[in-house]
Amino acid sequence: MVNTNHIETKKSFGNWDTTLHKRGFEQLVAEFTNSLRTNRFPSMSMRDSLLTHEICEKVVYELENN
C-alpha cells in the first residue's frame, strides 16, 4: 500500500487471527447476522457474492489447466 507521501507500508494480521477472519468469512457472517437483527438488507448482495465465486472458479480453473 502506498500512501499520499509515496511511502510504502505493509499491513498484516496478528499471529492469533484465524484463517476465517483473514479471509473475511467472520466479517461476512457478522454483517449478515447484524442485518437480520436490525431488519435491513446486508451491504453485499447475493449477486455480488455469486459473481465473486464465479471469478474465483475461473481463476482456479485457469491455474489448474495452464
C-alpha positions, -999 to 999 in steps of 0.1 A, spaced: 0 0 0 14 34 -9 1 65 9 -1 101 -3 35 107 8 46 79 -15 57 58 14 51 20 11 36 4 42 25 -32 47 -4 -43 68 -6 -78 82 -27 -99 105 -17 -108 140 -4 -142 149 -36 -152 166 -60 -141 138 -79 -171 124 -79 -181 87 -117 -174 87 -110 -139 99 -81 -134 74 -103 -145 45 -132 -122 56 -156 -151 64 -161 -139 100 -169 -104 89 -193 -117 62 -213 -138 88 -213 -108 113 -227 -85 86 -254 -110 76 -265 -117 112 -264 -80 120 -286 -73 90 -311 -98 104 -310 -83 138 -316 -48 125 -341 -58 98 -322 -45 69 -305 -59 38 -268 -68 41 -243 -44 24 -233 -71 0 -258 -86 -24 -262 -122 -34 -254 -112 -70 -221 -98 -59 -213 -129 -39 -222 -152 -69 -201 -131 -93 -171 -132 -69 -174 -170 -66 -176 -173 -104 -145 -153 -109 -126 -174 -83 -137 -206 -100 -124 -192 -134 -90 -183 -117 -87 -217 -102 -96 -234 -135 -70 -214 -154 -43 -222 -128 -51 -259 -129 -53 -261 -167 -24 -239 -178 
